[in-house]
Amino acid sequence: MFYKDERLALFIDGSNLYAAAKSLGFDIDYKLLRQEFMRRGKLLRAIYYTALLENDEYSPIRPLVDWLHYNGYTMVTKPAKEYTDSMGRRKVKGNMDIELAVDAMELAPRLDHIVIFSGDGDFCPLVDHLQRRGVRVSVVSTIRSQPPMISDELRRQADNFIELDDLREVIGRPPREPLPAETQ
């Protein structure tokens, strides 16, 4: 439930939203996502959080980060940390939960409604804190994937749960046509 006159901000856990959309089999059109929430209320901020591999020549997420930055999103990035796990596999770690939580608490006094795009149960204390300050909190994720991408505790804590799959028609990018095979 949204009200036209409420001050609204989006807090997007980039890797979590990407994984949820991928599990549902679609890509997000971030221009449409921003437009959808501008329609729902007075959108003051749309903040996207992601970690970046700094030492790679080319990061596959860099074009998205640049596009979002130039198209009305506030970008919060930090270098991802690389390590090798006990099985010898290369792993990347880049959790942005603290940055998102601090920003949400800082902006809360100027907002009526916060939308968090994440299913991470670690956000339950943040949601509780925001609610105690009179801010309504919606969470966008999915229960339709296997396994569900949202923790049951977070879904219950939020004032409103928005199923990402229900937004597919509004914010989904049309599937690309496969390129025709080159003739020889």
C-alpha positions in Angstrom: 0.0 0.0 0.0 1.4 3.3 -1.1 0.1 6.9 -0.8 0.7 9.5 -3.5 1.8 12.2 -1.1 4.3 10.1 1.0 8.0 10.7 0.8 9.6 7.5 -0.5 13.1 6.1 -0.9 14.4 2.8 -2.4 17.3 0.9 -0.9 18.5 -1.7 -3.3 20.8 -4.6 -2.3 22.1 -5.0 -5.8 23.4 -8.6 -5.6 20.4 -9.8 -3.7 17.9 -8.2 -6.2 19.9 -9.6 -9.1 19.9 -13.1 -7.6 16.1 -12.9 -6.9 15.3 -11.8 -10.4 17.6 -14.4 -12.0 15.9 -17.1 -9.9 12.6 -16.0 -11.4 14.0 -15.9 -14.9 13.9 -12.2 -15.8 16.1 -9.1 -15.9 15.1 -5.8 -14.3 14.7 -2.7 -16.3 16.0 -0.1 -13.8 14.4 2.8 -15.7 11.0 1.2 -15.4 11.6 0.3 -11.7 12.4 4.0 -10.9 9.3 5.1 -12.9 7.1 2.6 -11.1 8.0 3.9 -7.7 7.8 7.6 -8.8 4.2 6.8 -9.8 3.6 5.3 -6.3 4.8 8.3 -4.2 7.2 11.2 -4.0 10.4 9.3 -4.7 13.3 11.2 -3.0 16.1 8.7 -3.5 16.8 5.4 -5.2 20.0 4.0 -3.8 21.8 1.0 -5.3 24.4 -0.9 -3.2 27.0 -3.2 -4.8 30.6 -4.4 -4.3 33.0 -4.1 -7.2 36.0 -6.1 -8.1 38.6 -3.4 -8.4 41.5 -5.4 -9.7 39.8 -6.9 -12.7 40.5 -5.3 -16.1 36.8 -5.4 -16.9 34.0 -5.8 -14.3 30.7 -7.2 -15.9 28.7 -5.0 -13.4 30.6 -1.7 -14.3 28.3 -0.8 -17.3 25.2 -1.2 -15.0 26.8 0.9 -12.3 27.7 3.6 -14.7 24.2 3.6 -16.3 22.4 3.7 -12.9 24.7 6.6 -11.8 23.7 8.7 -14.9 20.0 7.8 -14.7 19.0 9.0 -11.3 20.3 6.4 -8.9 22.7 7.1 -6.0 25.4 4.5 -6.2 27.1 3.2 -3.1 30.0 0.9 -3.9 33.0 -0.6 -2.2 35.8 -3.0 -3.3 34.9 -6.6 -3.1 37.3 -8.9 -1.2 38.6 -11.9 -2.9 39.7 -15.1 -1.1 40.2 -18.8 -1.7 38.0 -21.1 0.4 39.0 -24.4 2.0 38.2 -26.3 -1.2 40.6 -24.0 -3.2 37.8 -22.2 -5.0 38.1 -18.5 -5.7 35.3 -16.6 -3.8 34.2 -13.0 -3.7 32.8 -11.3 -0.7 31.2 -7.8 -0.8 28.4 -7.4 1.7 26.7 -4.0 1.7 24.3 -4.5 4.6 25.9 -2.0 7.0 26.1 0.8 4.4 22.4 0.2 3.5 21.3 0.2 7.2 23.2 3.3 8.1 21.9 5.2 5.1 18.3 4.1 5.8 18.6 5.2 9.5 20.1 8.5 8.5 17.4 9.3 5.9 14.4 8.0 8.0 13.5 11.3 9.6 12.8 12.8 6.1 10.8 9.8 4.8 7.4 8.3 5.2 8.0 5.0 3.5 11.2 3.0 2.8 11.3 0.2 0.2 14.1 -2.4 0.8 15.0 -4.6 -2.2 16.4 -7.6 -0.3 15.3 -10.8 1.3 18.2 -10.9 3.8 16.9 -11.6 7.3 19.8 -9.5 8.7 17.6 -6.5 7.9 15.0 -7.4 10.6 16.6 -5.1 13.3 16.8 -2.3 10.7 13.1 -2.7 9.8 12.1 -2.7 13.5 14.2 0.4 14.1 12.6 2.3 11.2 9.1 1.3 12.2 9.6 2.5 15.8 10.5 5.9 14.2 7.2 6.0 12.3 8.5 5.0 8.9 6.5 2.3 7.0 8.7 -0.4 5.4 8.0 -2.5 2.4 10.3 -5.3 1.3 10.7 -6.5 -2.2 11.9 -10.1 -2.8 10.4 -13.5 -3.7 8.9 -16.5 -2.1 8.3 -18.1 -5.5 11.8 -19.3 -6.1 13.2 -22.5 -4.9 14.4 -21.9 -2.2 12.6 -18.7 -1.4 14.9 -15.6 -1.5 13.3 -13.9 1.5 13.7 -14.9 5.1 10.4 -15.6 6.7 11.3 -13.3 9.6 11.9 -10.3 7.3 8.7 -10.9 5.4 6.7 -10.9 8.7 8.5 -7.9 10.1 7.9 -5.6 7.1 4.7 -3.6 6.9 4.3 -4.8 3.4 5.8 -7.6 1.4 6.0 -7.1 -2.4 6.5 -10.3 -4.4 9.1 -9.5 -7.1 7.4 -11.8 -9.5 4.3 -9.7 -9.3 6.4 -6.7 -10.6 7.7 -8.7 -13.6 5.2 -7.1 -16.1 6.0 -3.6 -14.8 9.8 -3.6 -14.3 10.9 -6.6 -16.3 13.1 -6.2 -19.3 11.6 -7.8 -22.4 13.5 -11.0 -23.3 16.1 -10.4 -26.0 15.6 -12.1 -29.3 18.4 -14.6 -30.0 20.8 -13.3 -32.6 20.5 -15.2 -35.9 23.4 -17.6 -36.5 25.8 -16.1 -38.9 25.8 -17.7 -42.3 29.0 -19.3 -43.6 
